[in-house]
Amino acid sequence: MARTVRIRRDGAVAVISVDNPPVNILSAQMRQALFAALGQADGDPAVRAVVLGTAAGGFPAQVNPREYDTGLADPAPRALADRIEGMGKPVVALISGHVAGAGAELALACHARVAVSGSEIALREALIGLCPSAGATQRLPRLVGAGPAVDMLIGGRVHAVDSDTAEGLFDRILPAEMAEAAAHALASELAQGDDWVRTCDRTDGFGDLSAYQAVLTARRKLVPPGGGAAERAILQALEAAPLFPYASGAALEADLFDELLTSERSRGLRHALVAETRVNSGISGPQVSRVGLRGTGLGSARLVAQLVQSGAGVILFEPDAAVRSRFCEVVRDTIAQRPAVPGADPDRAMQNLAASGDEAALREAEVLFDLSADAEDTKRAALAALSGLAGEGAVVLSTTRHLDVAALAPEALAPRVLGLHLPSRPWPVHLAELAVRDDTERAAGQRARQMMAQIGRFAIRTKPSDGMVGMAMAGALFDAADELVRLGAEPEAIDAALKRRGMGRGVYRLLGDMDADAHAARQDRRGRQDGLSSLIARAGLKPGQGADHETEAAALASLVTEARGGEAPVGHPWSGEEIWTSILAAMVNEGARLLDAKVAARPLAIDVAMVHGYMFPRTLGGPMNAADMMGLFTLVRAMKALAPVAPDLWSPHPLVVQLQKDGRSFADLNG
């Protein structure tokens, strides 16, 4: 038997468990081995029953989303679930920890279920634009009814095994030290009784069909008209469950899954999930327990709020007692208004904050934050001050958008100094950019990534550069929009075109939610002629956010005229698709430049930056993935048509051209 699956005998009970660390991914190899183990147990006359899983967590998890792109190898999860349910001997699932996706569907196919207290179950395929593929839309409502099935299949939430939603799903919920014996006893009991019922034959959840259908009708009204394909598919399959035999409902589910699998939305969402997982992979070591900040600069209250809620102890040095007191109140209010965890207790979190007037207290910190102004002289002085306070092995994260901060640090400290860009927006942001030099200590980079993961950030690694990845890509977005305005496209039309493709903000509304002054300063450093974005930034205008819409519209119209040099716009009527393609082309060109310059290591890092910092549609997975889905041939052709207008913006980068010629994609560069 393959190393991913183990089978042993406990009297007349066969125990099958999996071992595919770190999370027991239900790989093709594991599925094959599980299928073989089930066959072995089914064919052994000495085996009367089977327990699948252990109290220590030996239960299968979800399928790797990357496998969906290449095609699921046999046996697919639905075949494995059917094999479990069709066993001639009762199979009891024993789950521990977190069981999700296809793994949860296998648990539903078992003839009984035992859970270790504190475990969780989740069916989250809708979050990647899919419906379940192994019978969950048919088995789950048979066990728990329409309401809980809708909550589990569409809500995308993780549910505790003892929650109201999961009520009726588990036959036993016990502490780990009791669960294994209980699962074995239940399996033996079912085998002796010889009257166990397969899930596909259960009708517990169909008691009141009128109420069942009413739940689905009410939920269907909440599905947005232009989206929600996965939600509609799940509701369609749930509706069929009590009306048709199990086999017919399962066949419908399979057809719906196959249709969704090739959709642009699901492909984009799957890529986004894989990219996020890979960006945060490889983080090891204990969590950071002690963090230090010197001063109460801009944005420090929000950062401290996140840190103390993560469980890290924060040492704040501020010599002025009155300032310290006011700052602590601001941090507490920030937690109360925007808790990192819903229902968080500000008073409890504040116990992790120690505000001190003694600078020497910072020597206890494992990670020191430098939030000084983003100017060379200021940074040099701040890092010099920290050099005498950073303990052995302490890492310094210095916020910047364009400086090589390690080059400004004292020589002895420089290998432990990383540049940090933490975008701040009116909405929750999950992006962090870490500027890492070739001579940065590996341990320092790992500690910095651990710190960012603790506060819920996806940390992408960049080389020190002006704008790093996020601002550089956003700069291309603004440059393209500015050029389109100059060529006659109206800002409202540009914003509408991007929103139709799923952007959370139009271009110029996004600018108002960012540090517009930082964008204008970068444009100056790049020697760019003022376009509409720079003019908006300098005027302090925040499109879409003012109360006086008429005054705002008049001010914007005046800036549009100025951006066009006072000339009448070119008469080309820009369609929404042309606008989208033009802007995507500019971003992809910039992404290729960042990859070529090694500022970004992989296209997926660029995708994560744009999805989590700049509201690029997650349904497209990010700009580089969107380019792959559009097709590089189509994109290069659009670039060549636009290049005469603005060569620096749209002339195809050699990397894009080479990939297109070779029949490759940006995905091939992700490794």
N, C-alpha and C positions, 0 to 999 in steps of 0.2 A: 504494500500500500504506500502511496506517495506520502512524503513527510508532512503534507498539509492536513492529512486526515488520519486519525487513529481510531482503531476499533479494539475493544477488549470485552471480555465476558465477566459478568457479575451474576453468577448462577445462571438462571435462564434468561437474564436480561443482557442484551448487547448494548454496550455504551459506545456511541460514535461521537467523537469530538474533533474539532478542527484546530489547527495551529499554523496560522499564516500571519505572523506579527507584521506591523504593530496592531492592525485592526481587523484581522481575519477577513480581508477582502475576498469576496466570492469569485475568485478567478476561474478561468476555464479549467486549469489543472485541478483546482479544488472541486469544481463541479463534477469532473470526471471521476475523481477519487471518491467523492461522496456517493455518486451513483453506483460505483463498484461496491462500496461498503454496504450500502443498502441491499444490493443484490446478494452479497455474501450472507448478511444477517437473515434475509428472507429465505434463502435456500438452506440454512442450517437448521435441521430438525430439533436441535437442542435449544435453540433460541425461541422463546415464547413471546418476547416483547423487545422494544428498542427504546432507549433514551438517547435523544439527540442533544448534545451539549453537556456542559458541566457547570457546577456552581462557581468555578474559577473563571468562566468566560469562554468556554470552548464552543461557542455557537457561531455559525456563519454570519457575516455582515453583508453589506451591499456590494453590488457589482461596481467595478471601476468604470466611471463614465466614459473613459477613453475607449473602452471596449465597444461601446455603441457605435463609434465612428468606423471601426474596422469590421463590424459584424460579430454578433455573439456566436462563439464556437459551441458546438454540441457537447454536452446537453445544455440547452438554454435553461434559465431559471424556471420557466413554466414546465418544462419536461421534468426537471428535478422535483418540483412541487407535486406534480402529478404522480411521480414515482413514490414519493413519501405517502401521499394519500391513498394510493392503490396498493400499499403493502398488505400482505395477508396477515400481518401481525400488528398490534397497536404500537404506534410511535408517539412518545411523549416528548415534547420540546422542553428543554430546561434552559432558560435564558438568564443571563447575568450581565449587568452593565448596560450598554447601549446597543440595541438591535434595531437596524433600520433597513429600508429598501427591500431588496430581494430576500435578505435574511429574515426580515419580519414576515414576508410572504411564505417562506418555508415554515415558520412557526404556525401560521394560520392553517397550513396544509396538514400539520400533525393532528393526531386524534385527541390530544389533550395537551395542556400547557401549564408548566410550573415556572414561576419567576422568583428570583432572589429579590428580597425587599430592597427598594431603592433603585431598581432597574428601570430602564426607559425603553419605549418602543416608538418608532417613527416610520411613517410611510410618506416620503417627501418628494416623490417623483414629479408632482405638479410644479415644484420649484425649479425643475429643469425642463419644463414644458412637455412632460410625458405623463401618461397614465401608468398604473402598475402593469406588469407584463406576466405575472405568475399567478393570476387568479384572485388577487386581493379584492377587486371590485365585486366579486361573486361570493367569496368566502366570508369576508368581514361583515357585510350586512346580515348574513345568515346567523352570525354569532351575536351581534350587538345592535342591529337595527339601523335605520337610515341616519338618524341624527349623529350618533357617534361615528358612523362610517364616513359621513360627509366631513365632520371635524377632522378626522384622522387623514383622509385622503386628499382633501382640498386645502385645509387650513395650513398644512406644512409644518405644524408644530410638533415638538417632541412631547410625549405624554408619559407621565409616571405610570407604572404598571398598576398602581392602586388608585389612579385618578378616576373620576366619575366617567370620563370618556371611555376608559378601558374596562369599565365594569362588565363582567360577564365573559371577558376574553381569556382570563386565566383561572384554572381550576384550583390552584394553590399559589399563595404568595407568602414566602417564608424567609427567615434569615438564612444566610449562606450555609451556616453549620447544620441547618435542618433541611434545606431545599433538596440536596442531592438524594438523601435517603427517602424523602417524600416522593420525588420523581420516580425512583426505582420501585417504591411500594405501589404507586399509582399505576405504573406500567404493568406490574405483576397482577394487580387487581383487575385491570381491564382484560388482560389475557385470560384470567381464570373465569371471568364473567362471560366472555365470548359474545357480548352483546353491544360492543362499542360501536359508535356511529361516526362515519366519516363526515368531515365538515361540509362537503358538497351535498350531503343528504340532510343537513340540519335546517330547521325552519324557525329557530327561536326568535329571530329578529323580524319575522314576517307576521306577527300576531295581529296587527292592525294595519291593513294595507292602505286604507284611506289616509291615516296619519303618516304612513311611510311616504306616500306620493306627495302629500302636502309639504313635507320637509324638502323634498327635491324641487317642487315648484317654487317654493319660497327662495331656495338657494340659487335657482336658475336666474331669478330676477336680479341677483347681485353680480352676475357675470358681465363684464363690460362688453358692449357690442363689438368693438374693434379688436378685442383680444380674448384671452381666456380659452383658447382652443383646448388646452389640457383639462380645464375645469369642466367645459361642456362635454368632453369625451367621458370623463369620470361620471358625471351625472347621467349620461346616456347609458353607460354600463350598469350603474346602480339601479336605474329604472328597469332595466331588463332582468335584474336578478330574481325578483319574485314572480315574474311573468313567464319565464322560459326555463327549460331544464338547465342544469348547471353547465352542461357541455356547450349549449348554444350561447349562453352568456359569456362563457370563457372564450369562445371563438370570436364573439363580438369584441371583447376586450383586446384580444390579440390583433385583430384588424385595426382597431383604433390606435393601439400602441405603434404598429408598423407605420401607420400614416403619420403620426406625430413625430416619429423618429427622424424622418427626413425633412421636417419643417425647418425653416430658417430660425424661428424662435427657439426651438429646442436645441439646435446646433449651437446657437450663440450662448444660451444659458449653460449648456454642458461645458463649453470651452471656458466660460467664466469660472465655473466651479473648479475645473481642473487647474486653471491658472492660479486661482486663489490657494488651492491646496499645495501646489508646487512652490509658490512663493514662500509659504510658511513651513515648508518641509525642512527636516534636518535640524530644527531647533532643539537643542539638548541642554541638559544641566538644570539646576534648581532655579526657581523663580528669584527675581531680584527682590531682596528683602529690605534694602535701605537705599534711599535716593536722596540726593542733596540738590538744593537750588540756592543760588546766591542772588538775592535781590527779588523784587516783585515787579518785574518788567511786564510789558504788553503780552497778554495771553497766558501769563503764568497761573492765574487763578483757575482757568479752565483745565490746564495741564495738571495742576496739583489736585484738583477735584477728581480727575481720572485716575491719578496715581493712588490716592488714598482709597478709592473705591476698589482698586485692583488688589488691595491688601498690602501694598508696599508701605513701609514706614518712610515718611518724608521729613527731612530736616530742612527747614527754611532759615537761612541766615538773613536777617534784616536788623540793622543797628537801632533803628527808631522804633521804640515800643509802641507808639500810637499807630504807626504804619503797620506793624505786625498785627495788632489787634484788628484793625480795619480789614486787612487782607484775609485774616482767618474768617471773618464774617462773610466776606465776599465768596470765599471758597465754599462755606457752608450753604449759602444761598444758591450757589451754582449747582451743588449736588441736589438740593431740594427741587430746583427748577428743571434740571436735565440730568436725572440720575442715570448712571451707566447701566444699572440694573433696576428695572421697575420695582417700586416699593422699597428702594434702598433707604436705610436709616441714616440721615446726615450726621446725627450725633455719634453713632457708632463709627462711621467712616472717619469723622474728625479726630477720633482717638489715635489715628495713624499719623497725624500731623504734629510735629514738634517745631514750633517757631522759636528761634533762638537769636539772642544778640551776640552770641559767641561764635565767631567765624570758625574756630577750631573744631566745632561740632561737625563740620562738613567732612572731616577726615574719616568718619565712620562710614561714609557713603560708598556703595559699590558702583553707582552710576551718578555722575554729576551733570546737571543741565546748565548750559550757558545760554541765557535768553537775551543777551545784550544786542544792541542795535547792529544791523547788518552792514557795517562799515569797517574797513580794514583797521584803522587806528583803534576803534572801540573794541573790536574783536581781539586784537593783539594784546591790549591792556587787560581785558577780561580773562583771557587764557593765561596770561602771565600770573595774574592773581590766583587763578585756580591751580597753577602748577605746584604751589606750595601747600595746597590743601588736598590734592588728590592722593589718596592712600595707595599702597602698593597694589597694582592691578586694577585700580579704579578706572572706569571708562568715562570720557567726557563727550557729551553730545551737545554740539554747538549749533544753534539754529541759524540757517542761512539759506538764501535763494541763489546765490551766485559766487560765493567766495570759496576758495580752497582753504578752509579754516585750519587744517592740520599744518599747512605751510606757514601759518601765522603764530603757531604755538611754539613754546620753548622746545628745543630739540629733544629733551628727555621725555617730554609728555606727548609729542607729536604722534607716535605710533598708536596711542590710545585715544586720539581725538578723531571723531567722525562728524562730518557735517550732517545736519538734520533739518529736513523740511517737513513740518507738520501742518498741512493745510487746515485752515479754520473756515468753516462755512456756517450759514444759518441752519443747515441740516446736519445730521450725524455723518461724520467723515471717517473712513476706515483706512486711509492711506498714510503711510510714512515713507519718506525717501531718505536713505542713508548714503551719504557720499563717502566712499571707501577708496583709499589710495593703495597702490601696490605694496607700500611698506606698512600698512595698517596691520596691527597684530590680529591674528586670526581669532584669538580668544576675545578680543575687544569687539570684533564684528559680531561674534556669536552672542555676547552679552547684550549688545545693542538690539539685536533681533529679538532676543528673549524679552527685553524691556518693552519693545513695541507690541509684541504679542500679548503681553500682560494687560495692556490698555486697549486691546481690541483693534490693533492696526496691522494691516498687511504691509510689511516692510520690504520695499524693493531696493536692491543695491544699485547704485549708480557710481560713475566716476565724478569727481568734482568738476562742475561745469556751470556755465551761466544758465540758470533755469532748470538744471538737472533734467529729469524726464518730463514731469508733469507740466511745468511752466513752459518748457520748450514746445511740447505738443499743443498746449493751449495757445501759445503764440502763433503756431501755424494755423490753428482754427480761426483766431482773430484776423490774421493776415489775409486768409482766404476770404473771410466775410467782408473785410474792408475793401478788398479788390473787387468783389462782386458789387458792393455798393457804388464804388467808383464807376463800374461798368453799367450801372442803371438798376440793379436789383434793390428793392426797398428793404430796410431792416426788418419790417414786419413780415415780409415774404420769406426772408432768410430764416427768421425764428420759426415761422409756421412749418417750413420745409423740414427743419431739424426735429421739431416736435412730432411731426407725422412719422418720423423714423424712430421715435422713442426717446429722444434727448429730454432729460428732465428739465432743462432750461434752454431758452433760446440763447443765441450767442451773446447779445448785449445785456440780457438779464443775468446771464452767468457772470459777466464782467462785474456787474453791480454787486454780486454776492462774494466776489473775490477781493483781494487787495489790489484795486485798480491802479493805485499809485505805483505799486511794484511792477505792474505790467508796463506802465508808461515809462518807468525808469529803465526797464530792460530794452524797450524799443529804442530809447535814446542810446544805450550802450551798443546796440546793434546798428545804429546809424540809419534806422528806418524812417522814412518819411511819415509824417503824421497821417494816419488813417482815421476812420471814424472811431475805432476803439480808443486810440490815444486821445482824441479830442473829447470823447465822453469822459475819460478818466480825468483829464485836466480840468474839465468843467465841473467835476464833482456830480455829474448826473447819474442817477441810478434808474434806468428804464424799467417801468413796470412796478416800481416800488413807491412812487410818490402818491400823495392824496389828490393833488391837483393835476388831473390827467391832461387837461387842455394846455396848461402851461408847459407840462413835460413834453407833450407832443410838439408844441411850437419850438421848444428848445432843441429837441432832437432833429426836427426838420431843418433848423438853421445849421446845425452841425453837419447834417448830411450834405447840404449845399456847399459848406466849407470843404468837406472831404472830397467833393467833386470839383474843387477849384472854381466854383461859381459857374461851371458849365452845365448845360443841359445833359441829362443822362443819355447814354447810348441807347438806341431804340430796341435792342434785342430783348424780347420778352422771356425772361428766365423762368423756366418751369421748376417745380419743386424738385423733380428728379435731377435736373441739371445742377441745381444749387447743392443738393446733397452730394452728388458725385464730385463736384468741384471741391467742396470742403473736405470730403473724405480723402480725395487725391492729395491735397496739400498736407493733411495730417500723416498719411502713409509715407509721403516723401520725407517728411521730417523724421518719422520713425525709422526709416531706412538710414538716414544720416546719423541718427543716434546709435543705431546698431553698428554702422560702419566705423564710427569713432569710438566704439566700445563704451559709450556713456551708459547704454543699456545693454545688458548681457544677452537678453532673449526677447523676442517679440511679446511673449506673454507678460513680461514685466511692464511693458508699455501699455498693454491692454488693462492690466490691473490698475495702473496709475490713472488711466482715463475713466474707467468705470467707477472707481472709488474716490476720486478726487474732483472730477470735472463733469459728472453726470452723463458720460457717454452711455448709450443704452446697453444695459446688461444683456438684453435679449439679442444683441449682436456680438456680445463677448468682448468688445473692444475694437479699436480701429484696425489693427493689424489682422485680426480674425475676420472683421467685416470685409476687408480687402480680399482675403482668401475666398470668402463666400461669394463675393461679387465676381471673382475671377480676375487674375492679374492681367490677362489679355484685354479685358474690357477696361480695366482701370488705366493701363498704360496707353491705350488708344485715347481715352479721355484726357490724360495728361498731355499727350502730344498735341491735341487740338487746342489746349489752353496755354501751352508753353509760350507761343509768340506774344501773348498778352503780358505775362509776368514770368519770365524764364527762371528767376531764382526761386519761384514758388512752385511752378508746375513742370519744369523740365524733368523728365523721369530720372530718378537717381539710378546710377549704374547697378546697384544691388537689386532694385525692383526689376530692371530690364533683364538682368541675368537670371533671376528666378523665373521670370516669365518665359525666357528663351529655353530654359532647361526643363520646363514643365513642372517646376517645383512651386512650393508655397512658403509663406512665412512660418507655417506650422512645422515645416521641416527643419527650421532653425531652432526650434524649442528643445530638440533633443529627446 
